[in-house]
Amino acid sequence: MTNLADAFHHAIRHWDRQKDGDKTYSRAQKVMALIATSPEKWTLDEVDHTHLEQAARSLEGQGLGPATVNRYIAAFRGIWRLSHATPPPFTTRQEPPGRQHIPTEAQLKEMLAWLEGRTGIREVATYDDTAMALIILKETGLRVSELLALTRHDVDPQDDWITVADSKSGEGRRIPTTHYIAMLCYGNIPLKLDYSAFIRRWNECKKSLSLPDWLTPHTLRHYRASKLAEAGISVPIIAELLGHSSWKTTMRYTHVSKQALRDAVTLQASTVEGVGGTHELERSKP
């Protein structure tokens, strides 16, 4: 039976010929590292669904959303298909139902207060930087990886722009922001923590405050998209700001609150009244 290392190297030759093969390679490699420290000692039939579940939970613990976790696992399972073998089964992750995966202002304020209150303890700088990261992420919609990769050269504090050199879509983008956020970035970037430290502090805060499991850093992108949508910003512009290559992805990110929907109806009703007057609809009698 082919061992995992040989099958992986065989898959690399296929991915090298694909447009986004480097992304598939990095995703598969990350999952393989979570499962097998010595892949040359594993045969393909020794990897089963329990190993994939453990890897998926580890990825979720790092703050990755359901769709991203599915892409990582799919890349890894592709090793079997390219070796003409049957991949181990995996139950794909589903987005939480309804609007519950949008953090509230109260939840974010609670997290900020907790993080900013960690004074006088070891590694206090990582708590301070996690608090700053939370503010920047919720106000810009940046991905965590994009924020941590920023340098001062990427921030224009005069015209209030942030330049993302390399985003998930493979293309850079420029994001307009408020002067406060531009100055916060310019004065504190690069942050004094890496991705692992940020996720560790985030999860520690969430656990201490008994906040729901779905409240991951990724939900701050949904929060930002929803706030922009409620402000009347069009989907194409929101897609550009978030770095989405497809509007369909952006549509999944935007969740308009019930109050915003009510305000929209009220505004529409007042407009109709101003144009044609009010009209009472009579109910037909039985």
URURCOR-V824552 format. One record per pair of residues at least 4 apart in sequence whose C-alpha atoms are under 6 Angstrom apart, sorted by sequence separation. I is the first residue (numbers start at 1). J is the second residue. D is the distance in whole Angstrom. If there is no record, write none. Layout:
((I J D) (I J D))
//
This chain:
((25 29 6) (32 36 6) (33 37 6) (60 64 5) (70 74 6) (81 85 5) (112 116 6) (129 133 6) (133 137 6) (136 140 6) (137 141 5) (156 160 5) (167 171 6) (183 187 6) (185 189 5) (193 197 6) (203 207 6) (206 210 6) (229 233 5) (239 243 6) (272 276 6) (273 277 4) (16 21 6) (59 64 6) (80 85 5) (137 142 5) (156 161 5) (166 171 6) (167 172 6) (206 211 5) (228 233 5) (239 244 5) (273 278 5) (15 21 4) (80 86 6) (166 172 5) (80 87 5) (155 162 5) (165 172 5) (154 162 6) (164 172 5) (154 163 5) (164 173 5) (77 87 6) (163 173 6) (163 174 4) (239 250 6) (115 127 5) (116 128 6) (162 174 6) (162 175 5) (161 175 6) (161 176 5) (115 131 6) (161 177 6) (160 177 6) (112 131 6) (160 179 6) (34 55 6) (70 92 6) (160 182 5) (157 182 5) (157 183 6) (230 256 6) (66 93 5) (66 94 6) (226 254 4) (66 95 6) (225 254 5) (226 255 5) (226 256 6) (155 186 6) (222 253 5) (5 39 5) (152 186 5) (4 39 5) (5 40 5) (4 40 6) (3 40 6) (152 189 6) (4 42 6) (151 189 6) (3 42 5) (4 43 5) (49 88 6) (151 190 6) (3 43 4) (4 44 6) (48 88 5) (49 89 5) (2 43 6) (3 44 6) (49 90 6) (27 72 5) (28 75 5) (28 76 4) (24 75 5) (126 193 6) (11 79 6) (130 198 6) (8 79 6) (141 221 5) (138 220 5) (141 224 5) (138 224 6) (141 242 6) (102 223 6) (62 199 6) (63 216 5) (63 217 6))
//
